[in-house]
Amino acid sequence: MIAALALLAAAGAAEPVGATGAPDAAGWRLVWSDEFDGPAIDRGKWDFDVDCWGGGNRERQCYTDRRSNAAVENGRLVITARKERWTGPAFPLSQRSDPAKANAQATGEFTSARLVTRGKAAWTYGRIEVRAKLPQGQGTWPAIWMLPEDARYGPWAASGEIDILEAVNLGVRCEDCGDGTENRILGTLHFGGAWPDNRHKGAEVALPAPLDGWHVFGLVWREGRIDWTVDGRIYATQVAGAWATTGSSDPAAPFDRPFHLILNLAIGGGLAESRGVGGVDDLGYPKRMAVDWVRVWQCGEEDASTAACNGAGN
């Protein structure tokens, strides 16, 4: 999600990994969840990124922490992208310690929200699932993804990025799609060296019908292996050797460290605007990404242990 992606290879056949939302292998232990059953977003679990940076992809939104862009409604988190001009910090918080960037401002054509568990919850290995409903339209780019808690192996992407789910331009006319309508979702790893020496590997698969329905997007992350799932079925796998980092010779690195979770709805940017019919269609706003629940399971008594569930999901 930080850098625009190339078109990814088609995914292989899906295989089942157990009941959606409830891992059935012995040893899985629910360690963190948000059911969004309170009156508001739980700030003990989530923080907000607030900026008009554009995610390094020339995205068009400004992220805010306003209720009009992210709120709990009827037991669900709703992230709402609105067509409205907004001015805010031109750089992300991580760069605003630089005096030249601290007070810089930028203006975007849209507003939206990006929720993060950074500094509140992060995990090394486990099973992450999110039940969500995705928006449609040219330029929409909802994502469920993870970044490292620290840059142990170097700046992005040397320390890694795990994209659990990205979808761009769902429902839009698509010449490369089987039925002529964009219905693909993507799962991707970013790694290698610091930009511009970054690399990525991933896959894409057709989202099961209906496009405007609820689906469970997931990841089973073990030492040396990561499986992507949709509605409880594996559609892509990457194993150690397919990835690497310039910051370590360990074959599991950089995906052997704590990563936090991110939920956001971007508008525009390199990937979204280069696919479909191109650009951003500014009709049909507001656009909404709804999240029913987020759940994280791990194995054994220690949060980073993989031994108890290492064979689960094969």
Secondary structure as a PSIPRED ss2 file (coil, helix, strand):
# PSIPRED VFORMAT (PSIPRED V4.0)

   1 M C   1.000  0.000  0.000
   2 I C   1.000  0.000  0.000
   3 A C   1.000  0.000  0.000
   4 A C   1.000  0.000  0.000
   5 L C   1.000  0.000  0.000
   6 A C   1.000  0.000  0.000
   7 L C   1.000  0.000  0.000
   8 L C   1.000  0.000  0.000
   9 A E   0.000  0.000  1.000
  10 A E   0.000  0.000  1.000
  11 A C   1.000  0.000  0.000
  12 G C   1.000  0.000  0.000
  13 A C   1.000  0.000  0.000
  14 A C   1.000  0.000  0.000
  15 E E   0.000  0.000  1.000
  16 P E   0.000  0.000  1.000
  17 V C   1.000  0.000  0.000
  18 G C   1.000  0.000  0.000
  19 A C   1.000  0.000  0.000
  20 T C   1.000  0.000  0.000
  21 G C   1.000  0.000  0.000
  22 A C   1.000  0.000  0.000
  23 P C   1.000  0.000  0.000
  24 D C   1.000  0.000  0.000
  25 A C   1.000  0.000  0.000
  26 A C   1.000  0.000  0.000
  27 G C   1.000  0.000  0.000
  28 W E   0.000  0.000  1.000
  29 R E   0.000  0.000  1.000
  30 L E   0.000  0.000  1.000
  31 V E   0.000  0.000  1.000
  32 W E   0.000  0.000  1.000
  33 S E   0.000  0.000  1.000
  34 D E   0.000  0.000  1.000
  35 E C   1.000  0.000  0.000
  36 F C   1.000  0.000  0.000
  37 D C   1.000  0.000  0.000
  38 G C   1.000  0.000  0.000
  39 P C   1.000  0.000  0.000
  40 A C   1.000  0.000  0.000
  41 I C   1.000  0.000  0.000
  42 D C   1.000  0.000  0.000
  43 R C   1.000  0.000  0.000
  44 G C   1.000  0.000  0.000
  45 K C   1.000  0.000  0.000
  46 W C   1.000  0.000  0.000
  47 D E   0.000  0.000  1.000
  48 F E   0.000  0.000  1.000
  49 D C   1.000  0.000  0.000
  50 V C   1.000  0.000  0.000
  51 D E   0.000  0.000  1.000
  52 C C   1.000  0.000  0.000
  53 W C   1.000  0.000  0.000
  54 G C   1.000  0.000  0.000
  55 G C   1.000  0.000  0.000
  56 G C   1.000  0.000  0.000
  57 N C   1.000  0.000  0.000
  58 R C   1.000  0.000  0.000
  59 E E   0.000  0.000  1.000
  60 R C   1.000  0.000  0.000
  61 Q E   0.000  0.000  1.000
  62 C E   0.000  0.000  1.000
  63 Y E   0.000  0.000  1.000
  64 T C   1.000  0.000  0.000
  65 D C   1.000  0.000  0.000
  66 R C   1.000  0.000  0.000
  67 R C   1.000  0.000  0.000
  68 S C   1.000  0.000  0.000
  69 N C   1.000  0.000  0.000
  70 A E   0.000  0.000  1.000
  71 A E   0.000  0.000  1.000
  72 V E   0.000  0.000  1.000
  73 E E   0.000  0.000  1.000
  74 N C   1.000  0.000  0.000
  75 G C   1.000  0.000  0.000
  76 R E   0.000  0.000  1.000
  77 L E   0.000  0.000  1.000
  78 V E   0.000  0.000  1.000
  79 I E   0.000  0.000  1.000
  80 T E   0.000  0.000  1.000
  81 A E   0.000  0.000  1.000
  82 R E   0.000  0.000  1.000
  83 K E   0.000  0.000  1.000
  84 E E   0.000  0.000  1.000
  85 R E   0.000  0.000  1.000
  86 W E   0.000  0.000  1.000
  87 T E   0.000  0.000  1.000
  88 G E   0.000  0.000  1.000
  89 P E   0.000  0.000  1.000
  90 A C   1.000  0.000  0.000
  91 F C   1.000  0.000  0.000
  92 P C   1.000  0.000  0.000
  93 L H   0.000  1.000  0.000
  94 S H   0.000  1.000  0.000
  95 Q H   0.000  1.000  0.000
  96 R C   1.000  0.000  0.000
  97 S C   1.000  0.000  0.000
  98 D C   1.000  0.000  0.000
  99 P H   0.000  1.000  0.000
 100 A H   0.000  1.000  0.000
 101 K H   0.000  1.000  0.000
 102 A H   0.000  1.000  0.000
 103 N C   1.000  0.000  0.000
 104 A C   1.000  0.000  0.000
 105 Q E   0.000  0.000  1.000
 106 A E   0.000  0.000  1.000
 107 T E   0.000  0.000  1.000
 108 G E   0.000  0.000  1.000
 109 E E   0.000  0.000  1.000
 110 F E   0.000  0.000  1.000
 111 T E   0.000  0.000  1.000
 112 S E   0.000  0.000  1.000
 113 A C   1.000  0.000  0.000
 114 R E   0.000  0.000  1.000
 115 L E   0.000  0.000  1.000
 116 V E   0.000  0.000  1.000
 117 T C   1.000  0.000  0.000
 118 R C   1.000  0.000  0.000
 119 G C   1.000  0.000  0.000
 120 K C   1.000  0.000  0.000
 121 A C   1.000  0.000  0.000
 122 A C   1.000  0.000  0.000
 123 W E   0.000  0.000  1.000
 124 T C   1.000  0.000  0.000
 125 Y C   1.000  0.000  0.000
 126 G E   0.000  0.000  1.000
 127 R E   0.000  0.000  1.000
 128 I E   0.000  0.000  1.000
 129 E E   0.000  0.000  1.000
 130 V E   0.000  0.000  1.000
 131 R E   0.000  0.000  1.000
 132 A E   0.000  0.000  1.000
 133 K E   0.000  0.000  1.000
 134 L C   1.000  0.000  0.000
 135 P C   1.000  0.000  0.000
 136 Q C   1.000  0.000  0.000
 137 G C   1.000  0.000  0.000
 138 Q C   1.000  0.000  0.000
 139 G C   1.000  0.000  0.000
 140 T E   0.000  0.000  1.000
 141 W E   0.000  0.000  1.000
 142 P E   0.000  0.000  1.000
 143 A E   0.000  0.000  1.000
 144 I E   0.000  0.000  1.000
 145 W E   0.000  0.000  1.000
 146 M E   0.000  0.000  1.000
 147 L E   0.000  0.000  1.000
 148 P E   0.000  0.000  1.000
 149 E C   1.000  0.000  0.000
 150 D C   1.000  0.000  0.000
 151 A C   1.000  0.000  0.000
 152 R C   1.000  0.000  0.000
 153 Y C   1.000  0.000  0.000
 154 G C   1.000  0.000  0.000
 155 P C   1.000  0.000  0.000
 156 W C   1.000  0.000  0.000
 157 A C   1.000  0.000  0.000
 158 A C   1.000  0.000  0.000
 159 S C   1.000  0.000  0.000
 160 G C   1.000  0.000  0.000
 161 E E   0.000  0.000  1.000
 162 I E   0.000  0.000  1.000
 163 D E   0.000  0.000  1.000
 164 I E   0.000  0.000  1.000
 165 L E   0.000  0.000  1.000
 166 E E   0.000  0.000  1.000
 167 A C   1.000  0.000  0.000
 168 V C   1.000  0.000  0.000
 169 N C   1.000  0.000  0.000
 170 L C   1.000  0.000  0.000
 171 G C   1.000  0.000  0.000
 172 V C   1.000  0.000  0.000
 173 R E   0.000  0.000  1.000
 174 C C   1.000  0.000  0.000
 175 E C   1.000  0.000  0.000
 176 D C   1.000  0.000  0.000
 177 C C   1.000  0.000  0.000
 178 G C   1.000  0.000  0.000
 179 D C   1.000  0.000  0.000
 180 G C   1.000  0.000  0.000
 181 T E   0.000  0.000  1.000
 182 E C   1.000  0.000  0.000
 183 N C   1.000  0.000  0.000
 184 R E   0.000  0.000  1.000
 185 I E   0.000  0.000  1.000
 186 L E   0.000  0.000  1.000
 187 G E   0.000  0.000  1.000
 188 T E   0.000  0.000  1.000
 189 L E   0.000  0.000  1.000
 190 H E   0.000  0.000  1.000
 191 F E   0.000  0.000  1.000
 192 G E   0.000  0.000  1.000
 193 G C   1.000  0.000  0.000
 194 A C   1.000  0.000  0.000
 195 W C   1.000  0.000  0.000
 196 P C   1.000  0.000  0.000
 197 D C   1.000  0.000  0.000
 198 N E   0.000  0.000  1.000
 199 R E   0.000  0.000  1.000
 200 H E   0.000  0.000  1.000
 201 K E   0.000  0.000  1.000
 202 G E   0.000  0.000  1.000
 203 A E   0.000  0.000  1.000
 204 E E   0.000  0.000  1.000
 205 V E   0.000  0.000  1.000
 206 A E   0.000  0.000  1.000
 207 L C   1.000  0.000  0.000
 208 P C   1.000  0.000  0.000
 209 A C   1.000  0.000  0.000
 210 P C   1.000  0.000  0.000
 211 L C   1.000  0.000  0.000
 212 D C   1.000  0.000  0.000
 213 G C   1.000  0.000  0.000
 214 W C   1.000  0.000  0.000
 215 H E   0.000  0.000  1.000
 216 V E   0.000  0.000  1.000
 217 F E   0.000  0.000  1.000
 218 G E   0.000  0.000  1.000
 219 L E   0.000  0.000  1.000
 220 V E   0.000  0.000  1.000
 221 W E   0.000  0.000  1.000
 222 R E   0.000  0.000  1.000
 223 E C   1.000  0.000  0.000
 224 G C   1.000  0.000  0.000
 225 R E   0.000  0.000  1.000
 226 I E   0.000  0.000  1.000
 227 D E   0.000  0.000  1.000
 228 W E   0.000  0.000  1.000
 229 T E   0.000  0.000  1.000
 230 V E   0.000  0.000  1.000
 231 D C   1.000  0.000  0.000
 232 G C   1.000  0.000  0.000
 233 R E   0.000  0.000  1.000
 234 I E   0.000  0.000  1.000
 235 Y E   0.000  0.000  1.000
 236 A E   0.000  0.000  1.000
 237 T E   0.000  0.000  1.000
 238 Q E   0.000  0.000  1.000
 239 V E   0.000  0.000  1.000
 240 A C   1.000  0.000  0.000
 241 G C   1.000  0.000  0.000
 242 A C   1.000  0.000  0.000
 243 W C   1.000  0.000  0.000
 244 A C   1.000  0.000  0.000
 245 T E   0.000  0.000  1.000
 246 T C   1.000  0.000  0.000
 247 G C   1.000  0.000  0.000
 248 S E   0.000  0.000  1.000
 249 S C   1.000  0.000  0.000
 250 D C   1.000  0.000  0.000
 251 P C   1.000  0.000  0.000
 252 A C   1.000  0.000  0.000
 253 A C   1.000  0.000  0.000
 254 P C   1.000  0.000  0.000
 255 F C   1.000  0.000  0.000
 256 D C   1.000  0.000  0.000
 257 R C   1.000  0.000  0.000
 258 P C   1.000  0.000  0.000
 259 F E   0.000  0.000  1.000
 260 H E   0.000  0.000  1.000
 261 L E   0.000  0.000  1.000
 262 I E   0.000  0.000  1.000
 263 L E   0.000  0.000  1.000
 264 N E   0.000  0.000  1.000
 265 L E   0.000  0.000  1.000
 266 A E   0.000  0.000  1.000
 267 I E   0.000  0.000  1.000
 268 G E   0.000  0.000  1.000
 269 G C   1.000  0.000  0.000
 270 G H   0.000  1.000  0.000
 271 L H   0.000  1.000  0.000
 272 A H   0.000  1.000  0.000
 273 E H   0.000  1.000  0.000
 274 S H   0.000  1.000  0.000
 275 R C   1.000  0.000  0.000
 276 G C   1.000  0.000  0.000
 277 V C   1.000  0.000  0.000
 278 G C   1.000  0.000  0.000
 279 G C   1.000  0.000  0.000
 280 V C   1.000  0.000  0.000
 281 D C   1.000  0.000  0.000
 282 D C   1.000  0.000  0.000
 283 L C   1.000  0.000  0.000
 284 G C   1.000  0.000  0.000
 285 Y C   1.000  0.000  0.000
 286 P C   1.000  0.000  0.000
 287 K E   0.000  0.000  1.000
 288 R E   0.000  0.000  1.000
 289 M E   0.000  0.000  1.000
 290 A E   0.000  0.000  1.000
 291 V E   0.000  0.000  1.000
 292 D E   0.000  0.000  1.000
 293 W E   0.000  0.000  1.000
 294 V E   0.000  0.000  1.000
 295 R E   0.000  0.000  1.000
 296 V E   0.000  0.000  1.000
 297 W E   0.000  0.000  1.000
 298 Q E   0.000  0.000  1.000
 299 C E   0.000  0.000  1.000
 300 G C   1.000  0.000  0.000
 301 E C   1.000  0.000  0.000
 302 E C   1.000  0.000  0.000
 303 D C   1.000  0.000  0.000
 304 A C   1.000  0.000  0.000
 305 S C   1.000  0.000  0.000
 306 T C   1.000  0.000  0.000
 307 A C   1.000  0.000  0.000
 308 A C   1.000  0.000  0.000
 309 C C   1.000  0.000  0.000
 310 N C   1.000  0.000  0.000
 311 G C   1.000  0.000  0.000
 312 A C   1.000  0.000  0.000
 313 G C   1.000  0.000  0.000
 314 N C   1.000  0.000  0.000
